[in-house]
Amino acid sequence: MFSHGGWENILTPQYVDVGIRLIGDAISNGDDSINPTHNIGGEAFTNDVFQMEAYCWCDGERAGHERQCPPNFFFPGTTEIEPVIIRWYKHSTRGTTINREVSREEWWKILRACMDSIFA
């Protein structure tokens, strides 16, 4: 769609967009220079529950990014929830796409798991 970062098949619902911004704010603790939802960069955030990183500007020039840059948000799933991949262009409110339909109830479980993992 826009970049080497790729895209998914479905436009992300607004409730997912809001949750992504909340997760980014929790990761950055108010420091916009490390907030992965902004167009600034910074280190990727990874824990046992999910991964999140800012838009990648490498255009395939970084090792491991030759075919496609990694998604901006990856929830590998649980026994109850299938994996979720979200990508965006530059910042999390632009060209945001998701790999599958996610109900509000399911997204709430994902959001809760991500937030709990940040504040654990």
C-alpha positions in Angstrom: 0.0 0.0 0.0 2.5 2.7 1.1 5.8 1.2 2.0 8.2 -1.7 2.3 6.5 -2.3 5.7 3.6 -4.0 3.9 0.0 -4.0 4.9 -2.7 -6.4 6.0 -6.1 -7.1 4.3 -8.4 -5.2 6.6 -8.6 -1.6 7.7 -8.2 -1.4 11.5 -11.4 -0.6 13.4 -11.3 2.6 15.5 -11.5 0.8 18.8 -8.3 -1.1 17.9 -6.6 2.2 16.8 -7.4 3.7 20.2 -6.0 0.6 22.0 -2.8 0.8 20.0 -2.3 4.4 21.0 -3.0 3.5 24.7 -0.4 0.7 24.5 2.2 3.1 22.9 1.6 5.6 25.6 2.0 3.0 28.3 5.3 1.8 26.7 6.7 5.3 26.5 5.4 6.5 29.8 4.9 9.9 28.3 8.2 10.2 26.4 7.0 10.7 22.8 10.6 10.2 21.5 10.3 6.4 22.4 6.5 6.0 21.7 6.3 3.3 19.0 3.0 4.8 17.6 4.8 8.0 16.6 6.8 8.7 13.5 10.1 9.1 15.4 11.6 5.6 15.6 13.2 4.2 18.8 13.8 0.7 20.0 11.3 -2.1 19.5 9.3 -3.2 22.6 9.2 -6.9 23.1 8.0 -9.0 26.0 6.4 -12.4 26.5 2.9 -11.1 25.4 3.4 -8.9 22.4 5.8 -6.9 20.2 5.5 -3.3 19.1 7.7 -1.0 17.1 7.6 2.2 15.3 7.3 2.5 11.5 10.5 1.2 9.8 12.2 3.6 7.4 14.8 1.1 6.1 13.1 0.3 2.8 14.5 -3.3 3.0 18.1 -2.2 3.7 18.3 -3.7 7.2 19.3 -7.3 7.8 16.1 -9.4 8.0 14.0 -6.7 6.4 14.9 -7.6 2.8 11.5 -9.1 1.9 9.4 -6.9 4.3 9.9 -4.9 7.4 8.3 -6.5 10.6 4.8 -5.5 11.6 4.3 -2.6 14.0 2.3 -4.7 16.4 2.3 -8.4 16.8 0.3 -10.4 19.3 1.3 -14.1 18.8 -2.0 -15.3 20.2 -3.0 -17.6 23.0 -5.0 -20.8 23.3 -8.2 -18.6 23.1 -7.1 -15.8 20.7 -5.6 -16.2 17.2 -2.5 -14.1 16.3 -3.0 -10.4 15.4 -0.7 -8.4 13.1 -1.1 -4.6 12.7 0.8 -2.4 10.4 0.7 1.3 9.8 2.4 4.0 7.6 4.6 6.4 9.5 2.3 6.6 12.6 -0.4 4.5 14.1 -3.3 6.6 12.8 -2.3 6.5 9.1 -2.9 3.6 6.8 -3.5 1.2 9.7 -4.4 -2.4 8.7 -4.9 -5.6 10.5 -4.6 -9.2 9.4 -8.1 -10.3 10.5 -11.4 -9.2 12.0 -11.2 -8.6 15.8 -14.4 -8.1 17.8 -14.5 -5.5 20.6 -14.6 -8.2 23.2 -11.6 -10.0 21.8 -9.7 -6.7 21.4 -10.4 -5.9 25.0 -8.8 -9.2 26.0 -5.7 -8.4 23.9 -5.5 -4.9 25.2 -5.8 -6.0 28.8 -3.1 -8.7 28.3 -0.7 -6.1 26.7 -1.3 -3.5 29.4 -1.0 -6.0 32.2 2.3 -7.2 30.7 3.7 -3.6 30.6 2.8 -2.8 34.2 3.6 -6.2 35.7 
